[in-house]
Amino acid sequence: MDKVLVTGATGFIALHCIQQLLDQGYQVKGTVRSEDKKNEVIESMRKNSKHPENLSIVYADLLKDEGWNEAVDGCRYVLHVASPFVLEEPEHEDILIKPAVEGTLRVLNASKNNHVEKVVLTSSFAAIGYGNDEKIFDETDWSNTDSIIGAYAKSKTLAERAAWNFVNELSDHNKFNLTVINPVAVTGPMLSDDIGTSNTLFVQLMDGSIRVCPRIHIGFVDVRDVAKAHIFSMTSEETNGERIIVSEKEMFLAQMARTLKDAGYNNSPTIEIPDLMFKIMATFIKKLSRMKRSVGRKVISDKSKAKELFDWEYITAEDSAIESAKQLEIMGLISN
């Protein structure tokens, strides 16, 4: 039975990766930073997995060297999912950049030392489509870190570039395969009480705190398809050396809000606010600050590579959003 390391085991995407791996018969190691986080993962898999007994938890921190060689030891594959993500812009960009870049290099170095066969890295569309002119973006594109793109996009871009540079400089003796998954905004059901940053946006859309929609155009994809893409890529030779955009469709937030409103969530705002007015609001309201750069910009991705590689139909963005909303309602975070 092959063993897989999943980093950042409490994360929204990571928990789904762990669940799917366990259900497919893999042994799984998950990394956490504390005892509380360990219990969160174990409890989640007891509730959601067919084989929770095949899960073990190890301690490792993206900002520390200790623990990573032990974490990777015995693993054939590594899914490096862990990376900080916040909706609000941090006080300093290094709060996101340091753990993203340094953590990625620690995981890759441990993978080299333990002769891992393949690493699948969770990057983001934020490493592809930010800071450049509007176009149909594909996997050959990179976000422009010389532009003002925000700490999160910069962290994902620099971490992914560091990963490719690391792998490309390996000797033949130490070589392992790398695939990078670049998802857009990830929605869908949660496997713990941690709702994830993307679903936090849904809470803001549906709890009445945002009365009008900024004209923001983004892609959406369900978390189960993102996890499935990781696991498929893990064993697929065709994905070796590839970046893969994972997106079901793009839409304006007002369109997504209309989907939620039609499903009975009447607080969802469907009126769009003029771009200039929103940018003025975002200057004074911190939780809107990260959205400011995206207002009025249409972002479209080329989905052809994923369609060629993956042999399944994605869950629709609308179905994913409604399922998320129903779960958030059960959790008492929104009402219809």
PECOR-V553349 format. One record per helix or strand of 2 or more residues. SS is the DSSP state (H for helix, E for strand). FROM is the first residue (numbers start at 1). LEN is the number of residues. If there is no record, write none. Layout:
ss=SS from=FROM len=LEN
ss=SS from=FROM len=LEN
//
This chain:
ss=E from=3 len=4
ss=H from=12 len=12
ss=E from=27 len=6
ss=H from=35 len=14
ss=H from=52 len=3
ss=E from=55 len=5
ss=H from=68 len=5
ss=E from=77 len=4
ss=H from=94 len=20
ss=E from=118 len=5
ss=H from=125 len=3
ss=E from=136 len=2
ss=H from=151 len=18
ss=H from=172 len=3
ss=E from=177 len=7
ss=E from=185 len=3
ss=H from=197 len=10
ss=E from=217 len=6
ss=H from=223 len=13
ss=H from=237 len=3
ss=E from=243 len=4
ss=E from=249 len=4
ss=H from=253 len=10
ss=H from=275 len=10
ss=H from=286 len=9
ss=E from=300 len=2
ss=H from=304 len=6
ss=H from=317 len=14
//
